[in-house]
């Protein structure tokens, strides 16, 4: 049995990056072993046996063989068991407040992914309105709890670790949908929070170029390693490495570029 906790994950997965951020903040990047799962291939039967047939990632296997699922569950577990100051607020009221903000993450994440995967130009404005409404809601919450900012409390904490990977994944909205937060007081506070989260030195596990290249198929409506029509290699393939590939076309509604144009085949 491994002496370390093991995390089975997909490279560039936002739910796994939460855990990497926690480890970076604690200066414990070697405390957990990360094992890569290739989303473009069938799951390893041994891993499926551990997870009792479920395929969602990340999954954590504790040092004594217990299997834990769900990103937030794993994040909270590691926050409790690893040495160092906890991300979660110790004060019960403050922890409840950060939990109220974290409760908004699910709808926020879903809206962003549905937006980038949308294939109907006539529905673009509806997705944009949904996304902006969620930003305004978070803006209002942050403005009430801590108008000065930039974080929810005085330091980068649990809520920031939960949302930061999504802010970075939503670079795909900037690239493929031309998304920009409007100027004005309805967005100023959440913009300051987002920008501070993205800039934090413990959150540098991914780059904008990496996100844009790997999530190209999502922009064509094909998520989780699925293939768009006419393609034979997923943009999420581990090889060739993303660094060697050209930037994908921005125009998602015009149909897919070829595997060769995307640098996925020679």
N, C-alpha and C positions, 0 to 999 in steps of 0.2 A: 504493500500500500504506500502511495506517495506521502511524503512528510509535509507536502504543501497542499493547499486547496488547488483544485484544477478547474479552470473555466473553459468550457467548450464554446467556441464563438466563431462568428463570421467576421473576417476582416472588414473594417470600416462600419461595422454595425453600431448604430448610436446607443443601443441598450448595453452593449459591451463597453463602449467608451466611458459610460458613467463609472464603471468599475475602475477603469484605467485612470480616470481623473482622481478618484478617491485615493488610489495607490500613489499617484504622483504627489498629491497634497501631503501625504503622510511620509513621503520619501521611502516607500516600500514597494517599488516597482518589481522587485524580485520575490516578493512574498507570496505571489500567486503564479501558478503555471498556466499560461494560455495555450490551448491547443486549437489549431485552426480547423474549421469544418468548411469544405468546399460546397457552397450552396448549389453549384451547377451539377452536382453528382448525387446519386442516391445516398441516403444516410448509411453509415457504417452499422451493420447489424449489432455489433457490440455496444455502440452508443445507444441505439434504439432499445436494447435490452436494459440499459441503465435508466433510460428515461421512460420506460414502460410504453414505448411506441409513439411518444409525442416528438415533434420535430422542431418546435419553437426554441430559439436560442436567444441569449446565452443560457447555459446550464452550469451550475456549480456542483462539483463533487468535493465534499469536505475531505479532510485528511483521514477520516475514519470511514469513508465510503457512503455517507449520506448524500442524496441527490436533492438539490434545491433548484427550483424553477422560478421564473418571473424576475425581470430585471430589478424592480424596486425591492422585492423581497431579498434578493442577493445583495443589493447595495446596502440595505439596512443591516443585514447580517454581518457583512464585512466591516461596516462602520462600528459595530458593537464588539467584534472579536479581535480585530487587529489592534496592535498597540498604537498609542498616540491619541491626540485630542479628537473627539468625535465631531463629525460634520453636523449632525443633528443638534438642535438647540437643547440645552439642558433644562432651561426653564419650561415648565409644562405649557404655559400659555404661548410662549414663543414657538414651541414645537408644534402646537396646534395651528398657529398662524402659518408656519411654513408648510404644514400639511395641507392647509386650505389652498395654498398656491400650487402645490404639487398635484392636488386633485384636478387642476385645470389642464395638466399636461396631456392627458389622453385625448381629449377633444382637439387640442392644439395640434398634436402630432398627426392625428387622423386627417384633419383638414389639409395640412400641408402635403401629405402623401396623396390624398385624393386629387388635390390641385395639380400636382406634377404629373399624375397618371391620367388625368383627363384627356380624352381624345376628341372631344366635341368643341370646336371653337365657339359655338353658340352658348356653351355653358361656362366659358372662361370667366365672365363677369360675376356669375353667381359664386364661383369658387373664390374669386378675389374678395367679394363682399364678405363671405364667411370668414376668410382669413383675417381681414382687417377688423371685423367685429371681435374676434378672439383677442387680437392684439389690443384693442381698446379696452376690453374687459381686464386684461392683465395690467394695462397702464393705470386704470382706475384703482385696482387693488394695491399696486405698488405705491401710487401716489398717496393713498390713504395711510398705508402702513409706515412708509418711510419716504417722504417727499424728497429729501435731500439726496438719497441714493449713494452710490449707484446700485448697491446690492439691497436685498430685502432687509437685512440687518447690517451690522457694521463690517462684516467680512463675507467672503465667498463661503457659501455653506451648502446644505443639503439640497435646497431648492435650485440653487445655481447648478449643482452637479447633475440634477435631473434634466434641466432645460437646455444646458449648453450644447450637448450633442445634437439636439433638434435645431437649434439656431444654426449650427454648422451644416447640418444636412440641408437646411433650407437655402443654402447657397444654390441648390439646384433650381429653386424658384427664381432667384435672381437671374440665373443664366438662361433657363429655358422659358420662363414666363415674363422676364423683364420686371420682376417684382421689386418694388421699393416701398418702404414705409413712408407715408406722407409726412410732410412737415406739420407742426402745430402741436398744441398742448394735449390733444387726444392721443398722441404717440410719443411725445418727448421723453416721458419717464420710462416707458418700456424700451425705447431705443437706447437710452443710457444704460439700462440693465443688460440688454442684449449685447451691446458693444463691449461692456465691461466683462461679461462672461466670455465672449469670444477672444478677448485680448489677454485673459488670465494666463500666466505662464504654465500652469498645470494642465492646460487644455489643448496642447499642441500636437495631439496624436494624429490628427488628420489635416489635410490641406484642402483649399478650395478646388485646386486642379484635380486632386484625387476624387473628391466628391462628384464633380461634374462629369468626369470620365466614367466612373464606375456606375453612376446612376442614370446613364444615358437610356438604358432599356426601360427604366421606370418612367422616363419622360415619354416613352412610346406605349405606355400602358402595360408593360410586361415586368412584373415584380418578382422578387424571390428566385431569381435565376431562370425564370421563364424566357423563352425566345420569341422575339417579334417575328412576324411573318417574313420569310425570305432570308432569315439569318440562321447560321449554324453554330455560332459561338456567342455566349452571353457576355455582356459588358462587365459582369461580375466574375468572369473567369480569372483564376489566379495567374495564369500565363497567357500571353506575354504580360509582363508587369506594366502597370498603368503608366509608369514614368516614360516608357518607350512609345506610348501611343499618342497620336495627334489629338488635339481638342476636337470634340464632336461638333457637328453643326448645331446651331442654336434653334433652328426652325423645326420644332418637334411635330408640327401639324402637317408637314410636307412628306412624311414617311421616313423610313429608316435609311441611314447610310448603309453601305455594304460592310461585311466583316473586314474586307481589305481596307476600305476607306477609314475604318475605325482602328486600324492597326492590330486587329485580332488574329489575322492570318498573314502569312508571308505573301 
